[in-house]
Amino acid sequence: MSVTNGALPRSGRTRAAAKGSFAAPSPGEILRRAKLAATPAEANQAVRDSDAVAGRVITADPFRDDIHATVRRDRGIMLAPLRLTWRYRVLTARPFAKWVRTKDMLLTDARLALHDETAGIHYFGTYIAQDVANASEPNGDATASPIGVACETLWGFTDEAAMHHMFDLARGSIPRVSIVQFDLRDFIVGLKRHVRDAGPEHFNQEVWLSPTAV
């Protein structure tokens, strides 16, 4: 199994190809394409053909049973064997922060663990950058800086099936959902709406692996 290593400066990153769309291959799709390949060479090519930025490829299964990974996770050294970072911009910080505060409290580990399908999904929070770019511009010219404010949302996965499930849920391909699944999907749909308002071309996705998978 191969996955693009997002720990490198430009690896594992997927960026919007065109305005109006910021679809990116999920980590699950990258893993799935690599699994279908017959040889390691074909697996590497499958990852490169997945629209992820070509870079160093690690042949490993981040979800395999591993005593080192278990100990690191139990002791809080590792958040998850596979971590996903969404980076994007929103138009204004305060309204976005208010919206996040009303939604993300529903995505606690304890609540997601109520269902087997979502127990391996971990929401690690949404963060808003202290954007001081304008301060360095002559006369504080805001037009010289990108629109809105930079944000990022962090996810972790401890189970491959849960990772696939989250992306299927976000696509709306699961017709019957529980309240917990609905809240997760509602959060992602709302997040995408804020991203579109500021410009989907600012969205990019990075996949990060724990050192235990290397």
JOFENZI-V290090 format. One record per backbone hydrogen bond with DSSP energy under -0.5 kcal/mol. CO is the residue of the C=O (numbers start at 1). NH is the residue of the N-H. Records with the same first field share a line. If there is no record, write none. Layout:
CO->NH  NH
//
This chain:
1->60
3->58
4->6
5->8
8->11
10->13
12->207
13->53
14->205
18->21
21->18
26->30
27->31
28->32
29->33
30->34
31->35
32->36
33->37
34->37
39->43
40->44
41->45
42->46
43->47
44->48
45->49
47->50  52
48->51
53->12
56->5
57->59
58->3  60
60->62
61->64
66->70
67->71
68->72
69->73
70->74
71->75
72->77  78
73->76
81->210
82->157
83->208
84->155
85->87  206
86->153
87->204
88->151
90->149
92->96
93->97
94->98
95->99
96->100
97->101
98->102
99->102  103
100->103  104
103->106
104->107
105->108
107->123
108->112
109->113
111->114
112->115
115->118  119
118->121
120->158  159
122->124  156
125->154
127->152
129->131
130->132
132->135  136
133->136
134->137
137->140
138->141
140->142
141->144
142->145
149->90
150->129
151->88
152->127
153->86
154->124
155->84
156->122
157->82
159->163
160->164
161->165
162->166
163->167
164->168
165->169
166->170
167->171
168->172  173
169->172
173->175
175->177
178->182
179->183
180->184
181->185
182->186
183->187
184->188
185->189
186->190
187->191
188->192
189->193
190->194
191->195
192->196
193->197
194->198
195->199
199->202
200->203
203->16
204->87
205->14
206->85
207->6
208->83
210->213
211->214
//
